[in-house]
Amino acid sequence: MNNRYEIIAAEMKKYAEKTEKYIADTFGESDDDIKEVEDAMKYSLFAGGKRIRPYLVFSFCRLFGGDDKAALPFAAAIEMIHTFSLIHDDLPCMDNDDMRRGKPTNHKVYGEATALLAGDALALRAFGVCASNECVSPEIALEAVKELSFASSERGMVGGQIMDMYGETHTLSLDNIKKLQGLKTGALIRASAKLGALAAGVDIDDDRMRDAVDYADGIGLAFQIKDDILDVLGDEKILGKPIGSDAENSKNTFVKHMSIEEAQTYAKSVTESAKKKIERYDGCENLLTLADYLLERQA
Amino acid sequence: MNNRYEIIAAEMKKYAEKTEKYIADTFGESDDDIKEVEDAMKYSLFAGGKRIRPYLVFSFCRLFGGDDKAALPFAAAIEMIHTFSLIHDDLPCMDNDDMRRGKPTNHKVYGEATALLAGDALALRAFGVCASNECVSPEIALEAVKELSFASSERGMVGGQIMDMYGETHTLSLDNIKKLQGLKTGALIRASAKLGALAAGVDIDDDRMRDAVDYADGIGLAFQIKDDILDVLGDEKILGKPIGSDAENSKNTFVKHMSIEEAQTYAKSVTESAKKKIERYDGCENLLTLADYLLERQA
C-alpha cells in the first residue's frame, strides 16, 4: 500500500468512527423488552465494514464547502439503510449466507424473525435520523429524506435486489448487469454523494450535484466490477470470504461477459472518467485517491 | 347496524378510496425489471381493509381546521407502513399465515423473497411519500417523518412485534400485554392522530395534540381488547378468519387475564374515556361515532 492509500485509509477510519459513535448515540438506553432487537441492530451496525458511503457523504459535503456536522446525520442514515439491506440480503429466503465480514450473519446469531425485525427497524429508524439533521434547513433535510427513500426502495436498491434474484435463474445481458448493479449498490452510493452535496447546501439542479452524481456512478460501477474480479482472483484470507462463489452460484457478473483483463481495463477506464468529473474542484484530492484506492483494493 | 354507523362506514369508505387512489398514483408506470415487486406491493396495498389509520389522519386534520389535501400524503404513508408490517408479519419466520382478509398472503402469491422485498420497499417508499407533502410547511413534513419513523421502529411497532414473539413462549402480565399492544398496533394509531393534527398545523406541544393522542391511545386499546373478544365470540363468516386461534396458539390476550364480560366492560370504559378527550371540540361527532363503531364491530 502506498502512502497516499495509507492516508485515505486512516481518514476513512476516522469518519467511520465518527459515524458509528453518532449512530450508537441515537439509541440511548434500551428497555428490557426491546433489548434483543436493539442488540441485533447493533450487532450488524458495528460489525465493521469500509464505510464508503458515510465517507462519500462527508467528502462531498467538504468538497462543496459544508461542515462535517451537517453531513453526520445523513452519513449515519445511509449506513443504517446499507446495514438493513445486508441483514435482509443474508436471510435464508434471500442469499442464505451464514457468514459476513468473518462473523456469523445476523439471523445465525439472533434467529430469522429477530433479524428480519432488526433490519426493518434499521430501515425505519434511518429516516428519523436523516430528518433530525438540525445543521441544515428543513427544506434540505426533507430533500435528503426523499432522496434516501427513492434510492433505497424498488426504483433503487430494492429494485436491484429483485433483478439479482431474477438473474439467479436467468442469464442477464451486460446492459442488464450494469442496470442491476446501478440499482443494487449504485443507488445508495449515488445517494451518498447527493446527500453530501445537499448537506453543503448545493441545490439539486446545480452543476456540482450532477458532477457528484457522475463521480459516484463511476466509482460505484468500478467498485462492482472490482468485486467480480476479486471473486475470481482474490485472496480468501484478505477477503474474509471464499472466492469462486459467483461462478458456483451462476451469478451474473461482469467477468461472465468479458475476460479478467478486459474487466480490469473497464474498471480502470470507468474510474478515470469518474475522477475527471470532480478534478476541477479545489480539495478534490481525497476523492481522486478514493477512486484509485477502491480500484486497487485487495478486499 | 344503526344509521350513525352506516354514515361513518360510508365516510370511511370515501376516505379509503381517496387514500388508495393517491397511493396508486405515486407508483407511475413500472418498468419490466421491477414489475414483479411493484405488483406484490400493490397486491397487499389494495387488498382491502378498514383503513382506520388514514381515516384518523383525515379526521384529526379536519377536527383542528386543516384541509384534506394536507392530510392525504400522511394518510397514504401510514397505510403503506401498516401494509408493510402485515406482509412481514405473515412471513413464514414470523406468524407463517397463509390467508389475510380472505386472500392468500403476499408470500403465498409472490414467494418469500419477493414478499420480503415488497414489504421493505413499502416501508422505504412511505417516508418519501410523507416527505412529499407540499400542503404543509417543510417543518411540519419533517416532524411527520420523525414521528412516523419513531412510531414504526423498535421503540414503536417493531418493538411490539418483538414482545409478541417473546410472548409466544412466555406468559405476559396484563401490564405487559397492554404495553405490547400499545406498541404493536397502538403506536401507529397514535401516529395517525398526531399526523392528522400536524397536517392541520397543530404544534407538537399543543393541548390539542395531547387530546388527539389520548383519544387514539384509548380507541387503540379498545380495538385490541375487542379483537381478542371477537377471536372467542366472533362469527367466522363475518370475520373472514377462523375463531379460537389465539387460544390455540397460546397467545397473550386480554381475555386470558379476564372474563369476556370483564373484557367487554373494560373496552367500553376505555372507549368512553377516549371520547371524553375530544368531545369539547366542534365537529368531533364522527370521531365519537368511530369509537363506538369500533367497539361494536363484528369484524
Interface residues (C-beta under 8 A of the other chain):
Chain A: D33 I34 E36 V37 E38 M41 I81 F84 H88 L91 P92 C93 M94 E112 A113 T114 L116 L117 A118 G119 D120 A121 A123 L124 R125 A126 F127 G128 V129 C130 A131 S132 S137 P138 E139 A141 L142 V145 K146 L148 S149 F150 S152 S153 E154 R155 V158 G159 Q161 I162 M163 M165 Y166 N176 K179
Chain B: D33 I34 E36 V37 E38 M41 I81 H88 L91 P92 C93 M94 E112 A113 T114 L116 L117 A118 G119 D120 A121 A123 L124 R125 A126 F127 G128 V129 C130 A131 S132 S137 P138 E139 A141 L142 V145 K146 L148 S149 F150 S152 S153 E154 R155 V158 G159 Q161 I162 M163 M165 Y166 N176 K179
